[in-house]
Amino acid sequence: MALKEFVLPDIGEGIAEGEIVSWKVEVGQEVREEEDFVEVMTDKATVTITVPHSGVIKELKVKEGEVVPVHSVIAVIDTQGAGGEEAPASGEGETQASPAPAAPGAGPGGPPATAPSEPGKVLAAPATRRRAREAGVDLALVPGTGPGGRVTNEDLERFLAGDAAPAAPGGRTFEPVSIAPPTSPELEERVPFRGVRKKIAEAMSRSKFTATHFTVVEDLDVTELVALREEVKDRYADEGCRITYMPFLMKAVVAGLRRFPWLNASLDESRGEVVLKRYYNLGIATDTENGLIVPVIRDVDRKSIVDLARELRDLAARTREGRVQPEELRGGTFSITNAGNLGGLFATPIINFPEVAILGVHKIHDAPRVVEGEIRIRKVMYLSVSIDHRIVDGADGVRFLNVLKSCLEDPRRLLLEA
C-alpha cells in the first residue's frame, strides 16, 4: 500500500480547530482528486474540503460532531489502491504512513474522541479562553461537556453562575444525583447539538456576554417608499431583477454610518483601540435550513439600488443552497437582520460580534397617522438598532435612526445622500 495521511489544513487566519460536520466519503470508497471529501465548521464559516489524492479511503479517524485541532490527522488514503491496481508490497513505492495514536476508546464502535491535546491543556475555543481570563477562572476547573471534554461557553457560564461542580483531577466531575422522574422516551426527541446551530449559539453567547447591548426603536411612515418601490420593481422585472426594500435600507444605512462612523467600527481590545472603518461592508442575516447565516455585501456605498438588488438575490440564493464561500462570510462592518416578512412588531437584535451595531427591520403595515391635520391610513414600519454601549452612546444610536428615518420617509433624500 501507499498510504497518505490527510491532516486538517489551516482553514483561515486565527482558526485553531474545526468541527467535523459530515463526511462526504466512506471507508473503502474509491475517490478522485478534487471530489468533495469532508465538511468542516469553524468559528467563522463552514467549508467543504476536497479530496487531496486519488485513491481508496482506508480510514476515517474522526467521527462526525468531533472537534479537532488544525494539523490533526483525520483520514488515511491508499493512493495506489484505486482503479483495481495491484498495491505494491510493503516497503515498495511510497513510504507507508504511520497512523497517529488514537485516543482511548476511539475506533470502530468506540465513543467519539477528540484528537489528543497537549498534556494539561484544556480544549476550548479562543472566545471561551478570553472570557475565562477576564473572569479569572482556571479552565481546568470547569467541567467540559463538549466533544472530548471540550469546555464550551455554556459550560463556563454555568460554572460562573455556580451551577456546575468543579472538575476533579483527571478530568472527572462530581455530578449531583438526579431525583427527577424518568421521562417517557416516546415523548422526547434528542437532536445532536452541533454544526451550524452550535456555532450560532457560541457566537450569540460571545456577543451577549461581551458587548453591552442597548436598543433603540423608531417608527417610520414609509408610504412614499412603498410607492417608489412599486413603481420601479415593474420596470426591472423584465430584466430578471427583483427590487425589494433591502437595497433602499442598505443605502440609508450607509448614509447613517457616514454621519456616525462609530457605529461602523470594532474594538481591538488587545491594543486598546477602536477601529473606525471608512468602507461599508454590510452583513445581511439570511434564514436557511441550517440556521441564520450572515453573508456580506461589500462596498455598498459604491453600488446602485439595482446593483444591490441583483447581488442580494444571488448571494441569498447561494447562502440558502449552502454554496456561499467562506470569504463571503467575513469582513462585515455592520449587519442588518430583516424579520419583516415573518411578522412581529419589533425586536432587539443581538450584535454580530465583533461589530458594534446591528439594524433590525420589521414588517410594513397599515396604521393611522396624522397628516396635515387629518387622520389617514399610512404605511408604517419599525426599525430597531442594537449598539454596543461600550463604544457607542445611546444618543448617537437615536441620531443614526433619525438619518434612516429621513431617508426612508422621503426616498429622494437617498439620491442626495449618495
GURO-246593 format. One record per residue (C-alpha): residue in three letters; x, y, z negated. Coordinates in Angstrom, 3 decimals. Example, Ala and Ser with C-alpha at 12.3 -4.5 7.8 and 13.67 -1.06 7.14 Angstrom:
<rec code="Ala" u="12.300" v="-4.500" w="-7.800"/>
<rec code="Ser" u="13.670" v="-1.060" w="-7.140"/>
***
This chain:
<rec code="Met" u="0.000" v="0.000" w="0.000"/>
<rec code="Ala" u="0.929" v="3.653" w="0.396"/>
<rec code="Leu" u="-0.861" v="5.367" w="-2.429"/>
<rec code="Lys" u="-1.240" v="9.112" w="-2.683"/>
<rec code="Glu" u="-2.286" v="10.751" w="-5.927"/>
<rec code="Phe" u="-4.612" v="13.702" w="-5.493"/>
<rec code="Val" u="-4.352" v="16.395" w="-8.152"/>
<rec code="Leu" u="-6.927" v="19.100" w="-8.823"/>
<rec code="Pro" u="-5.428" v="22.095" w="-6.997"/>
<rec code="Asp" u="-5.247" v="25.740" w="-8.063"/>
<rec code="Ile" u="-8.741" v="26.895" w="-7.083"/>
<rec code="Gly" u="-8.248" v="30.571" w="-7.842"/>
<rec code="Glu" u="-6.355" v="33.108" w="-9.868"/>
<rec code="Gly" u="-6.760" v="32.603" w="-13.611"/>
<rec code="Ile" u="-8.514" v="29.226" w="-13.246"/>
<rec code="Ala" u="-7.129" v="26.683" w="-15.719"/>
<rec code="Glu" u="-9.690" v="23.907" w="-15.415"/>
<rec code="Gly" u="-12.640" v="22.692" w="-13.392"/>
<rec code="Glu" u="-15.720" v="20.538" w="-13.883"/>
<rec code="Ile" u="-16.256" v="17.637" w="-11.505"/>
<rec code="Val" u="-19.812" v="18.269" w="-10.357"/>
<rec code="Ser" u="-20.147" v="15.481" w="-7.799"/>
<rec code="Trp" u="-18.005" v="13.096" w="-5.793"/>
<rec code="Lys" u="-18.694" v="13.011" w="-2.059"/>
<rec code="Val" u="-16.874" v="9.672" w="-1.677"/>
<rec code="Glu" u="-16.871" v="6.219" w="-3.297"/>
<rec code="Val" u="-14.174" v="3.714" w="-4.183"/>
<rec code="Gly" u="-13.422" v="1.561" w="-1.139"/>
<rec code="Gln" u="-14.770" v="4.139" w="1.303"/>
<rec code="Glu" u="-12.717" v="4.938" w="4.388"/>
<rec code="Val" u="-12.241" v="8.682" w="4.742"/>
<rec code="Arg" u="-10.661" v="11.072" w="7.200"/>
<rec code="Glu" u="-8.749" v="14.237" w="6.507"/>
<rec code="Glu" u="-10.910" v="17.364" w="6.028"/>
<rec code="Glu" u="-14.092" v="15.419" w="5.175"/>
<rec code="Asp" u="-15.920" v="16.517" w="2.012"/>
<rec code="Phe" u="-14.174" v="14.986" w="-0.991"/>
<rec code="Val" u="-15.338" v="16.471" w="-4.324"/>
<rec code="Glu" u="-17.433" v="19.391" w="-5.592"/>
<rec code="Val" u="-15.722" v="21.279" w="-8.421"/>
<rec code="Met" u="-17.106" v="24.082" w="-10.571"/>
<rec code="Thr" u="-15.003" v="26.710" w="-12.336"/>
<rec code="Asp" u="-15.875" v="29.783" w="-14.384"/>
<rec code="Lys" u="-16.082" v="31.754" w="-11.129"/>
<rec code="Ala" u="-17.532" v="29.558" w="-8.399"/>
<rec code="Thr" u="-18.452" v="26.102" w="-7.148"/>
<rec code="Val" u="-16.237" v="24.839" w="-4.332"/>
<rec code="Thr" u="-16.163" v="21.715" w="-2.200"/>
<rec code="Ile" u="-12.639" v="20.336" w="-1.733"/>
<rec code="Thr" u="-11.937" v="18.301" w="1.387"/>
<rec code="Val" u="-10.060" v="15.011" w="1.731"/>
<rec code="Pro" u="-6.307" v="15.755" w="1.877"/>
<rec code="His" u="-5.270" v="12.489" w="3.595"/>
<rec code="Ser" u="-6.984" v="9.935" w="5.812"/>
<rec code="Gly" u="-7.218" v="6.512" w="4.204"/>
<rec code="Val" u="-9.257" v="4.471" w="1.751"/>
<rec code="Ile" u="-10.346" v="5.661" w="-1.696"/>
<rec code="Lys" u="-8.651" v="3.350" w="-4.197"/>
<rec code="Glu" u="-9.602" v="5.034" w="-7.466"/>
<rec code="Leu" u="-11.643" v="7.928" w="-8.811"/>
<rec code="Lys" u="-10.036" v="8.762" w="-12.146"/>
<rec code="Val" u="-12.589" v="11.314" w="-13.352"/>
<rec code="Lys" u="-16.335" v="10.956" w="-13.773"/>
<rec code="Glu" u="-18.947" v="13.490" w="-12.777"/>
<rec code="Gly" u="-19.504" v="16.018" w="-15.546"/>
<rec code="Glu" u="-15.947" v="15.849" w="-16.895"/>
<rec code="Val" u="-13.794" v="18.962" w="-17.236"/>
<rec code="Val" u="-10.150" v="18.539" w="-16.291"/>
<rec code="Pro" u="-7.154" v="20.894" w="-16.227"/>
<rec code="Val" u="-5.721" v="22.091" w="-12.937"/>
<rec code="His" u="-2.967" v="19.755" w="-11.614"/>
<rec code="Ser" u="-4.550" v="16.673" w="-13.237"/>
<rec code="Val" u="-4.681" v="13.526" w="-11.080"/>
<rec code="Ile" u="-8.328" v="12.946" w="-10.204"/>
<rec code="Ala" u="-8.150" v="10.322" w="-7.435"/>
<rec code="Val" u="-5.865" v="7.912" w="-5.581"/>
<rec code="Ile" u="-5.983" v="7.332" w="-1.802"/>
<rec code="Asp" u="-4.407" v="4.471" w="0.151"/>
<rec code="Thr" u="-3.170" v="6.326" w="3.234"/>
<rec code="Gln" u="-2.288" v="3.113" w="5.103"/>
<rec code="Gly" u="-5.498" v="1.267" w="4.421"/>
<rec code="Ala" u="-7.683" v="2.998" w="6.999"/>
<rec code="Gly" u="-8.871" v="1.603" w="10.316"/>
<rec code="Gly" u="-8.221" v="-2.015" w="9.430"/>
<rec code="Glu" u="-4.443" v="-1.574" w="9.487"/>
<rec code="Glu" u="-2.450" v="-4.077" w="7.540"/>
<rec code="Ala" u="-0.998" v="-2.469" w="4.449"/>
<rec code="Pro" u="2.807" v="-2.939" w="4.083"/>
<rec code="Ala" u="4.229" v="-4.875" w="1.182"/>
<rec code="Ser" u="5.011" v="-3.017" w="-1.992"/>
<rec code="Gly" u="8.250" v="-1.097" w="-1.683"/>
<rec code="Glu" u="7.922" v="-0.579" w="2.106"/>
<rec code="Gly" u="6.928" v="2.702" w="3.706"/>
<rec code="Glu" u="5.868" v="5.376" w="1.249"/>
<rec code="Thr" u="6.664" v="5.137" w="-2.411"/>
<rec code="Gln" u="3.810" v="3.796" w="-4.468"/>
<rec code="Ala" u="2.408" v="6.465" w="-6.749"/>
<rec code="Ser" u="2.400" v="5.856" w="-10.482"/>
<rec code="Pro" u="-1.068" v="6.231" w="-11.910"/>
<rec code="Ala" u="-1.449" v="8.796" w="-14.661"/>
<rec code="Pro" u="-2.139" v="7.380" w="-18.136"/>
<rec code="Ala" u="-5.839" v="7.122" w="-18.812"/>
<rec code="Ala" u="-7.442" v="8.425" w="-21.945"/>
<rec code="Pro" u="-8.634" v="5.787" w="-24.430"/>
<rec code="Gly" u="-11.906" v="4.273" w="-23.325"/>
<rec code="Ala" u="-11.588" v="5.531" w="-19.751"/>
<rec code="Gly" u="-12.017" v="3.388" w="-16.680"/>
<rec code="Pro" u="-14.889" v="1.381" w="-15.286"/>
<rec code="Gly" u="-17.663" v="1.072" w="-17.809"/>
<rec code="Gly" u="-15.886" v="3.290" w="-20.336"/>
<rec code="Pro" u="-17.174" v="6.555" w="-21.762"/>
<rec code="Pro" u="-16.412" v="9.840" w="-19.998"/>
<rec code="Ala" u="-12.976" v="11.210" w="-20.766"/>
<rec code="Thr" u="-11.152" v="14.424" w="-20.065"/>
<rec code="Ala" u="-7.572" v="14.351" w="-18.821"/>
<rec code="Pro" u="-5.326" v="14.307" w="-21.904"/>
<rec code="Ser" u="-4.257" v="17.706" w="-23.120"/>
<rec code="Glu" u="-1.063" v="18.664" w="-24.874"/>
<rec code="Pro" u="-0.778" v="17.282" w="-28.423"/>
<rec code="Gly" u="-2.639" v="19.557" w="-30.809"/>
<rec code="Lys" u="-4.140" v="21.680" w="-28.014"/>
<rec code="Val" u="-7.881" v="22.239" w="-28.178"/>
<rec code="Leu" u="-9.794" v="22.166" w="-24.887"/>
<rec code="Ala" u="-11.762" v="25.386" w="-24.444"/>
<rec code="Ala" u="-12.490" v="27.975" w="-21.745"/>
<rec code="Pro" u="-10.446" v="31.218" w="-21.803"/>
<rec code="Ala" u="-13.529" v="33.222" w="-22.815"/>
<rec code="Thr" u="-14.108" v="30.879" w="-25.778"/>
<rec code="Arg" u="-10.481" v="31.218" w="-26.861"/>
<rec code="Arg" u="-10.707" v="35.011" w="-26.694"/>
<rec code="Arg" u="-13.919" v="35.015" w="-28.745"/>
<rec code="Ala" u="-12.265" v="32.763" w="-31.343"/>
<rec code="Arg" u="-9.230" v="35.077" w="-31.571"/>
<rec code="Glu" u="-11.474" v="38.097" w="-32.043"/>
<rec code="Ala" u="-13.359" v="36.300" w="-34.825"/>
<rec code="Gly" u="-10.159" v="34.987" w="-36.452"/>
<rec code="Val" u="-11.201" v="31.356" w="-36.043"/>
<rec code="Asp" u="-8.853" v="28.408" w="-35.515"/>
<rec code="Leu" u="-10.462" v="26.427" w="-32.674"/>
<rec code="Ala" u="-9.020" v="23.218" w="-34.126"/>
<rec code="Leu" u="-11.622" v="23.540" w="-36.911"/>
<rec code="Val" u="-14.569" v="23.856" w="-34.530"/>
<rec code="Pro" u="-16.364" v="20.601" w="-33.620"/>
<rec code="Gly" u="-16.431" v="20.316" w="-29.830"/>
<rec code="Thr" u="-19.477" v="18.840" w="-28.131"/>
<rec code="Gly" u="-18.241" v="19.243" w="-24.554"/>
<rec code="Pro" u="-16.637" v="16.515" w="-22.422"/>
<rec code="Gly" u="-13.561" v="15.095" w="-24.123"/>
<rec code="Gly" u="-14.238" v="17.167" w="-27.251"/>
<rec code="Arg" u="-14.120" v="20.487" w="-25.377"/>
<rec code="Val" u="-15.177" v="23.442" w="-27.546"/>
<rec code="Thr" u="-17.949" v="25.416" w="-25.835"/>
<rec code="Asn" u="-19.214" v="28.935" w="-26.543"/>
<rec code="Glu" u="-22.253" v="27.406" w="-28.207"/>
<rec code="Asp" u="-20.031" v="25.292" w="-30.487"/>
<rec code="Leu" u="-18.112" v="28.395" w="-31.562"/>
<rec code="Glu" u="-21.248" v="30.442" w="-32.225"/>
<rec code="Arg" u="-22.746" v="27.603" w="-34.300"/>
<rec code="Phe" u="-19.520" v="27.441" w="-36.303"/>
<rec code="Leu" u="-19.532" v="31.227" w="-36.878"/>
<rec code="Ala" u="-23.153" v="31.043" w="-37.982"/>
<rec code="Gly" u="-22.296" v="28.295" w="-40.465"/>
<rec code="Asp" u="-24.415" v="25.698" w="-38.673"/>
<rec code="Ala" u="-21.559" v="23.318" w="-37.855"/>
<rec code="Ala" u="-19.360" v="21.280" w="-40.148"/>
<rec code="Pro" u="-15.583" v="21.841" w="-39.754"/>
<rec code="Ala" u="-13.756" v="19.300" w="-37.642"/>
<rec code="Ala" u="-11.871" v="16.690" w="-39.630"/>
<rec code="Pro" u="-8.275" v="15.611" w="-38.888"/>
<rec code="Gly" u="-8.093" v="13.520" w="-35.745"/>
<rec code="Gly" u="-10.958" v="15.345" w="-34.097"/>
<rec code="Arg" u="-13.715" v="13.624" w="-36.137"/>
<rec code="Thr" u="-16.570" v="15.671" w="-37.542"/>
<rec code="Phe" u="-18.690" v="15.087" w="-40.605"/>
<rec code="Glu" u="-22.250" v="15.089" w="-39.346"/>
<rec code="Pro" u="-25.175" v="15.608" w="-41.732"/>
<rec code="Val" u="-27.612" v="12.723" w="-41.990"/>
<rec code="Ser" u="-30.717" v="13.406" w="-39.909"/>
<rec code="Ile" u="-34.054" v="12.786" w="-41.622"/>
<rec code="Ala" u="-36.177" v="13.831" w="-38.632"/>
<rec code="Pro" u="-38.625" v="11.146" w="-37.477"/>
<rec code="Pro" u="-37.763" v="9.446" w="-34.198"/>
<rec code="Thr" u="-39.408" v="10.809" w="-31.055"/>
<rec code="Ser" u="-41.117" v="8.544" w="-28.544"/>
<rec code="Pro" u="-38.713" v="8.212" w="-25.576"/>
<rec code="Glu" u="-41.550" v="8.311" w="-23.048"/>
<rec code="Leu" u="-42.441" v="11.865" w="-24.188"/>
<rec code="Glu" u="-38.978" v="13.277" w="-23.528"/>
<rec code="Glu" u="-36.610" v="13.556" w="-20.595"/>
<rec code="Arg" u="-32.892" v="14.145" w="-21.093"/>
<rec code="Val" u="-31.151" v="16.024" w="-18.295"/>
<rec code="Pro" u="-27.322" v="16.397" w="-18.314"/>
<rec code="Phe" u="-26.408" v="19.959" w="-19.282"/>
<rec code="Arg" u="-23.652" v="20.567" w="-16.764"/>
<rec code="Gly" u="-22.891" v="22.022" w="-13.374"/>
<rec code="Val" u="-24.305" v="25.405" w="-12.392"/>
<rec code="Arg" u="-26.735" v="25.565" w="-15.324"/>
<rec code="Lys" u="-23.945" v="25.104" w="-17.861"/>
<rec code="Lys" u="-21.770" v="27.717" w="-16.181"/>
<rec code="Ile" u="-24.679" v="30.168" w="-16.185"/>
<rec code="Ala" u="-25.173" v="29.504" w="-19.909"/>
<rec code="Glu" u="-21.494" v="30.116" w="-20.619"/>
<rec code="Ala" u="-21.461" v="33.330" w="-18.576"/>
<rec code="Met" u="-24.632" v="34.649" w="-20.235"/>
<rec code="Ser" u="-23.306" v="33.849" w="-23.716"/>
<rec code="Arg" u="-19.990" v="35.528" w="-22.980"/>
<rec code="Ser" u="-21.752" v="38.646" w="-21.725"/>
<rec code="Lys" u="-24.254" v="38.836" w="-24.579"/>
<rec code="Phe" u="-21.628" v="38.317" w="-27.279"/>
<rec code="Thr" u="-19.080" v="40.684" w="-25.689"/>
<rec code="Ala" u="-20.941" v="43.627" w="-24.135"/>
<rec code="Thr" u="-23.170" v="45.684" w="-26.440"/>
<rec code="His" u="-26.346" v="45.775" w="-24.354"/>
<rec code="Phe" u="-28.591" v="48.834" w="-24.160"/>
<rec code="Thr" u="-31.532" v="49.000" w="-21.737"/>
<rec code="Val" u="-33.394" v="51.992" w="-20.288"/>
<rec code="Val" u="-36.679" v="51.675" w="-18.342"/>
<rec code="Glu" u="-38.217" v="54.164" w="-15.901"/>
<rec code="Asp" u="-41.344" v="54.060" w="-13.743"/>
<rec code="Leu" u="-41.354" v="55.324" w="-10.168"/>
<rec code="Asp" u="-44.024" v="56.420" w="-7.735"/>
<rec code="Val" u="-42.768" v="54.721" w="-4.570"/>
<rec code="Thr" u="-45.768" v="55.410" w="-2.354"/>
<rec code="Glu" u="-43.609" v="57.236" w="0.196"/>
<rec code="Leu" u="-41.014" v="54.436" w="0.179"/>
<rec code="Val" u="-43.695" v="51.812" w="0.834"/>
<rec code="Ala" u="-44.986" v="53.849" w="3.779"/>
<rec code="Leu" u="-41.495" v="54.295" w="5.230"/>
<rec code="Arg" u="-40.679" v="50.603" w="4.903"/>
<rec code="Glu" u="-43.952" v="49.641" w="6.626"/>
<rec code="Glu" u="-43.064" v="51.967" w="9.494"/>
<rec code="Val" u="-39.530" v="50.700" w="10.100"/>
<rec code="Lys" u="-39.998" v="46.975" w="9.432"/>
<rec code="Asp" u="-42.107" v="46.506" w="12.581"/>
<rec code="Arg" u="-39.605" v="48.460" w="14.629"/>
<rec code="Tyr" u="-36.812" v="45.967" w="13.884"/>
<rec code="Ala" u="-38.888" v="42.800" w="13.621"/>
<rec code="Asp" u="-38.439" v="42.095" w="17.330"/>
<rec code="Glu" u="-34.668" v="42.087" w="16.773"/>
<rec code="Gly" u="-34.992" v="39.421" w="14.085"/>
<rec code="Cys" u="-34.134" v="41.906" w="11.329"/>
<rec code="Arg" u="-36.418" v="41.839" w="8.291"/>
<rec code="Ile" u="-36.304" v="45.137" w="6.426"/>
<rec code="Thr" u="-37.019" v="44.672" w="2.704"/>
<rec code="Tyr" u="-36.895" v="47.167" w="-0.142"/>
<rec code="Met" u="-33.499" v="45.936" w="-1.315"/>
<rec code="Pro" u="-31.363" v="47.922" w="1.202"/>
<rec code="Phe" u="-33.088" v="51.144" w="0.104"/>
<rec code="Leu" u="-32.436" v="50.241" w="-3.538"/>
<rec code="Met" u="-28.782" v="49.482" w="-2.795"/>
<rec code="Lys" u="-28.246" v="52.860" w="-1.129"/>
<rec code="Ala" u="-29.955" v="54.593" w="-4.076"/>
<rec code="Val" u="-27.689" v="52.680" w="-6.490"/>
<rec code="Val" u="-24.607" v="53.919" w="-4.638"/>
<rec code="Ala" u="-25.896" v="57.486" w="-4.934"/>
<rec code="Gly" u="-26.278" v="56.981" w="-8.686"/>
<rec code="Leu" u="-22.871" v="55.360" w="-9.101"/>
<rec code="Arg" u="-21.189" v="58.228" w="-7.285"/>
<rec code="Arg" u="-22.716" v="60.644" w="-9.786"/>
<rec code="Phe" u="-21.952" v="58.436" w="-12.800"/>
<rec code="Pro" u="-18.828" v="56.380" w="-11.985"/>
<rec code="Trp" u="-18.568" v="54.900" w="-15.487"/>
<rec code="Leu" u="-21.414" v="52.533" w="-14.538"/>
<rec code="Asn" u="-19.214" v="51.277" w="-11.673"/>
<rec code="Ala" u="-16.385" v="50.149" w="-13.905"/>
<rec code="Ser" u="-14.907" v="47.365" w="-16.011"/>
<rec code="Leu" u="-12.978" v="47.258" w="-19.280"/>
<rec code="Asp" u="-9.407" v="45.944" w="-19.265"/>
<rec code="Glu" u="-9.165" v="45.097" w="-22.962"/>
<rec code="Ser" u="-5.624" v="43.728" w="-22.702"/>
<rec code="Arg" u="-4.319" v="47.124" w="-21.568"/>
<rec code="Gly" u="-6.857" v="49.279" w="-23.349"/>
<rec code="Glu" u="-8.095" v="50.867" w="-20.114"/>
<rec code="Val" u="-11.423" v="51.468" w="-18.393"/>
<rec code="Val" u="-11.105" v="50.740" w="-14.666"/>
<rec code="Leu" u="-13.254" v="53.194" w="-12.671"/>
<rec code="Lys" u="-13.899" v="51.791" w="-9.199"/>
<rec code="Arg" u="-14.320" v="54.016" w="-6.172"/>
<rec code="Tyr" u="-15.645" v="51.226" w="-3.994"/>
<rec code="Tyr" u="-19.156" v="49.844" w="-4.146"/>
<rec code="Asn" u="-19.499" v="46.053" w="-4.049"/>
<rec code="Leu" u="-22.985" v="45.123" w="-5.195"/>
<rec code="Gly" u="-23.823" v="41.670" w="-6.530"/>
<rec code="Ile" u="-27.336" v="40.536" w="-5.610"/>
<rec code="Ala" u="-28.746" v="37.927" w="-8.011"/>
<rec code="Thr" u="-30.215" v="35.107" w="-5.912"/>
<rec code="Asp" u="-32.619" v="32.443" w="-7.174"/>
<rec code="Thr" u="-31.547" v="28.979" w="-5.958"/>
<rec code="Glu" u="-32.453" v="25.380" w="-6.771"/>
<rec code="Asn" u="-29.206" v="25.152" w="-8.739"/>
<rec code="Gly" u="-29.730" v="28.329" w="-10.751"/>
<rec code="Leu" u="-29.047" v="32.043" w="-10.442"/>
<rec code="Ile" u="-26.082" v="32.823" w="-8.166"/>
<rec code="Val" u="-24.731" v="36.350" w="-7.574"/>
<rec code="Pro" u="-23.112" v="36.773" w="-4.134"/>
<rec code="Val" u="-21.505" v="40.132" w="-3.414"/>
<rec code="Ile" u="-22.094" v="42.561" w="-0.537"/>
<rec code="Arg" u="-19.023" v="44.748" w="-0.104"/>
<rec code="Asp" u="-18.662" v="48.409" w="0.842"/>
<rec code="Val" u="-22.370" v="49.169" w="0.595"/>
<rec code="Asp" u="-21.639" v="52.887" w="0.935"/>
<rec code="Arg" u="-20.278" v="52.309" w="4.461"/>
<rec code="Lys" u="-23.274" v="50.366" w="5.799"/>
<rec code="Ser" u="-26.655" v="51.416" w="7.113"/>
<rec code="Ile" u="-30.043" v="50.193" w="5.882"/>
<rec code="Val" u="-30.276" v="47.904" w="8.919"/>
<rec code="Asp" u="-26.722" v="46.570" w="8.423"/>
<rec code="Leu" u="-27.518" v="45.758" w="4.802"/>
<rec code="Ala" u="-30.803" v="44.062" w="5.734"/>
<rec code="Arg" u="-29.031" v="41.732" w="8.172"/>
<rec code="Glu" u="-26.230" v="40.923" w="5.750"/>
<rec code="Leu" u="-28.654" v="40.328" w="2.885"/>
<rec code="Arg" u="-30.674" v="37.830" w="4.911"/>
<rec code="Asp" u="-27.596" v="35.873" w="5.976"/>
<rec code="Leu" u="-25.962" v="35.855" w="2.552"/>
<rec code="Ala" u="-29.144" v="34.890" w="0.705"/>
<rec code="Ala" u="-29.803" v="32.001" w="3.101"/>
<rec code="Arg" u="-26.284" v="30.614" w="2.761"/>
<rec code="Thr" u="-26.398" v="31.006" w="-1.023"/>
<rec code="Arg" u="-29.630" v="29.020" w="-1.315"/>
<rec code="Glu" u="-28.234" v="26.338" w="1.005"/>
<rec code="Gly" u="-25.025" v="26.058" w="-1.051"/>
<rec code="Arg" u="-22.839" v="27.335" w="1.787"/>
<rec code="Val" u="-21.680" v="30.571" w="0.166"/>
<rec code="Gln" u="-17.888" v="30.852" w="-0.022"/>
<rec code="Pro" u="-16.024" v="31.390" w="-3.344"/>
<rec code="Glu" u="-14.625" v="34.742" w="-2.200"/>
<rec code="Glu" u="-18.204" v="35.945" w="-1.606"/>
<rec code="Leu" u="-18.936" v="35.498" w="-5.325"/>
<rec code="Arg" u="-16.059" v="37.650" w="-6.538"/>
<rec code="Gly" u="-15.196" v="41.331" w="-6.637"/>
<rec code="Gly" u="-18.561" v="42.817" w="-7.606"/>
<rec code="Thr" u="-18.653" v="46.227" w="-9.296"/>
<rec code="Phe" u="-22.381" v="46.438" w="-10.159"/>
<rec code="Ser" u="-25.257" v="43.941" w="-9.927"/>
<rec code="Ile" u="-28.953" v="44.058" w="-9.028"/>
<rec code="Thr" u="-31.488" v="41.452" w="-10.104"/>
<rec code="Asn" u="-34.908" v="41.509" w="-8.457"/>
<rec code="Ala" u="-37.840" v="39.667" w="-10.010"/>
<rec code="Gly" u="-40.463" v="41.843" w="-8.358"/>
<rec code="Asn" u="-41.750" v="39.081" w="-6.108"/>
<rec code="Leu" u="-42.390" v="36.821" w="-9.108"/>
<rec code="Gly" u="-44.280" v="39.234" w="-11.358"/>
<rec code="Gly" u="-43.760" v="40.595" w="-14.829"/>
<rec code="Leu" u="-43.917" v="44.242" w="-15.860"/>
<rec code="Phe" u="-40.232" v="44.810" w="-16.590"/>
<rec code="Ala" u="-37.250" v="43.029" w="-18.152"/>
<rec code="Thr" u="-33.969" v="43.709" w="-19.929"/>
<rec code="Pro" u="-31.383" v="42.002" w="-17.700"/>
<rec code="Ile" u="-28.079" v="40.645" w="-19.039"/>
<rec code="Ile" u="-24.953" v="42.299" w="-17.632"/>
<rec code="Asn" u="-22.907" v="40.316" w="-15.131"/>
<rec code="Phe" u="-19.694" v="40.477" w="-17.180"/>
<rec code="Pro" u="-17.060" v="41.989" w="-16.764"/>
<rec code="Glu" u="-19.185" v="44.628" w="-15.031"/>
<rec code="Val" u="-20.706" v="47.226" w="-17.365"/>
<rec code="Ala" u="-24.202" v="47.686" w="-15.909"/>
<rec code="Ile" u="-26.980" v="45.830" w="-14.073"/>
<rec code="Leu" u="-30.216" v="47.055" w="-12.500"/>
<rec code="Gly" u="-33.494" v="45.173" w="-12.920"/>
<rec code="Val" u="-36.025" v="45.647" w="-10.110"/>
<rec code="His" u="-39.691" v="44.865" w="-10.746"/>
<rec code="Lys" u="-42.907" v="44.463" w="-8.820"/>
<rec code="Ile" u="-44.636" v="47.250" w="-6.901"/>
<rec code="His" u="-48.259" v="47.554" w="-7.970"/>
<rec code="Asp" u="-51.209" v="49.903" w="-7.677"/>
<rec code="Ala" u="-51.698" v="52.296" w="-10.606"/>
<rec code="Pro" u="-53.455" v="55.620" w="-11.236"/>
<rec code="Arg" u="-51.261" v="58.706" w="-11.196"/>
<rec code="Val" u="-51.992" v="62.428" w="-11.386"/>
<rec code="Val" u="-51.021" v="64.054" w="-8.046"/>
<rec code="Glu" u="-51.642" v="67.771" w="-7.552"/>
<rec code="Gly" u="-54.123" v="67.768" w="-10.402"/>
<rec code="Glu" u="-56.087" v="64.760" w="-9.145"/>
<rec code="Ile" u="-56.070" v="61.114" w="-10.211"/>
<rec code="Arg" u="-55.019" v="58.939" w="-7.269"/>
<rec code="Ile" u="-54.063" v="55.309" w="-6.763"/>
<rec code="Arg" u="-50.339" v="55.169" w="-6.059"/>
<rec code="Lys" u="-47.672" v="52.508" w="-5.517"/>
<rec code="Val" u="-45.723" v="52.245" w="-8.777"/>
<rec code="Met" u="-42.763" v="50.165" w="-9.922"/>
<rec code="Tyr" u="-40.434" v="49.913" w="-12.900"/>
<rec code="Leu" u="-36.637" v="49.918" w="-12.851"/>
<rec code="Ser" u="-34.554" v="48.900" w="-15.867"/>
<rec code="Val" u="-30.817" v="49.353" w="-16.274"/>
<rec code="Ser" u="-28.830" v="47.477" w="-18.918"/>
<rec code="Ile" u="-25.486" v="49.039" w="-19.777"/>
<rec code="Asp" u="-22.504" v="48.120" w="-21.923"/>
<rec code="His" u="-22.814" v="50.699" w="-24.687"/>
<rec code="Arg" u="-19.106" v="50.367" w="-25.453"/>
<rec code="Ile" u="-18.360" v="52.023" w="-22.119"/>
<rec code="Val" u="-21.477" v="53.945" w="-21.046"/>
<rec code="Asp" u="-23.580" v="56.313" w="-23.131"/>
<rec code="Gly" u="-27.347" v="55.846" w="-23.116"/>
<rec code="Ala" u="-27.798" v="59.377" w="-21.788"/>
<rec code="Asp" u="-25.818" v="58.508" w="-18.663"/>
<rec code="Gly" u="-27.979" v="55.425" w="-18.203"/>
<rec code="Val" u="-31.043" v="57.685" w="-18.175"/>
<rec code="Arg" u="-29.406" v="60.156" w="-15.789"/>
<rec code="Phe" u="-28.431" v="57.289" w="-13.489"/>
<rec code="Leu" u="-32.059" v="56.142" w="-13.312"/>
<rec code="Asn" u="-33.135" v="59.722" w="-12.633"/>
<rec code="Val" u="-30.957" v="59.723" w="-9.488"/>
<rec code="Leu" u="-32.544" v="56.469" w="-8.320"/>
<rec code="Lys" u="-35.999" v="57.855" w="-9.069"/>
<rec code="Ser" u="-35.439" v="60.989" w="-6.992"/>
<rec code="Cys" u="-34.020" v="58.971" w="-4.064"/>
<rec code="Leu" u="-36.738" v="56.313" w="-4.002"/>
<rec code="Glu" u="-39.698" v="58.596" w="-4.631"/>
<rec code="Asp" u="-38.525" v="60.782" w="-1.732"/>
<rec code="Pro" u="-36.666" v="58.368" w="0.613"/>
<rec code="Arg" u="-35.485" v="61.265" w="2.783"/>
<rec code="Arg" u="-33.011" v="62.056" w="-0.004"/>
<rec code="Leu" u="-31.190" v="58.842" w="0.879"/>
<rec code="Leu" u="-30.126" v="60.492" w="4.145"/>
<rec code="Leu" u="-28.707" v="63.436" w="2.227"/>
<rec code="Glu" u="-27.013" v="61.224" w="-0.383"/>
<rec code="Ala" u="-25.458" v="59.042" w="2.337"/>
***
